[in-house]
Amino acid sequence: MSAVKETSTNFANKQALAEECPEVYAANTIGGQWALVICSWLMKGKLRFGELKRLLPNITERMLTLQLRKLEAKKIVKRTVYAEVPPRVEYELTPIGYELEPVIKQLEKWGEKHKNLR
């Protein structure tokens, strides 16, 4: 995963496009295979980090952490820490996150229909 420098022309172009086009903003927010699949699992209910990791065996812990933080920053996922020993942390979709459900379901249907056409 390559990071785009915030001072680069590419970054400025991406930012301007996202500000102009709501569909680009949405794609940038939920873009990437991991964000979509994390949201798909969280549509079924609250999950702990370890449960998400088991459901996504090919994701690294670092990538899962980064994606959850990104989704939390975008107010799509809520992180709740319980003051227990050991601490328990649960992730769930926010109301904004649940608004993605029909979009994700439609992407799933589209993918099922078209993935074998290659």
DAGIQUI-V670469 format. One record per pair of residues at least 4 apart in sequence whose C-alpha atoms are under 6 Angstrom apart, sorted by the first residue. I is the first residue (numbers start at 1). J is the second residue. Records with the same first field share a line. If there is no record, write none. Layout:
BEGIN
I = J ; J
END
This chain:
BEGIN
6 = 11
17 = 21
18 = 24 ; 25
27 = 31
30 = 35
34 = 38
42 = 92
46 = 91 ; 92
47 = 90 ; 91
48 = 89 ; 90
53 = 57
68 = 72
71 = 76 ; 77
72 = 76 ; 77 ; 78
76 = 93 ; 94 ; 96 ; 97
77 = 92 ; 93 ; 94
78 = 91 ; 92 ; 93 ; 94
79 = 90 ; 91
80 = 89 ; 90
81 = 88 ; 89
82 = 87 ; 88
83 = 87
93 = 97
107 = 111
111 = 115
END
